[in-house]
Amino acid sequence: MTGTIAEEMERLLTERFAPTKLDIINDSAHHAGHSGDDGSGESHFTVVIEAAEFSDMNRLARQRAVIAALGDIVGERVHAVAIKASAPA
């Protein structure tokens, strides 16, 4: 895959959820030298996503859906992803 992990995450989440809001924040610099920092600059992320599909889901179900959409990225290619998933107001 060409591009950054953040770009891949954005593509996967956009295709899966058609979000009304999506921010992929690279937090890796805050974790430099800590556990899970592989030196790539792409080890820790925060995903802020809002999608209509989340309306009937609780917080845990939303997080599981996002993790599933990201495939092998979480836990295999990226050390940590914080997820803030919500439904439109």
Buried (B, 14 or more C-beta within 10 A) or exposed (E): EEEBBBEBBBEBBBEBBEBEEBEBEBEBEEBEEEEEBEEEEBBBBBBBBBBEBBEEBEEEEBBBBBBEBBEEBBEEBBBBBEBBBBBEE
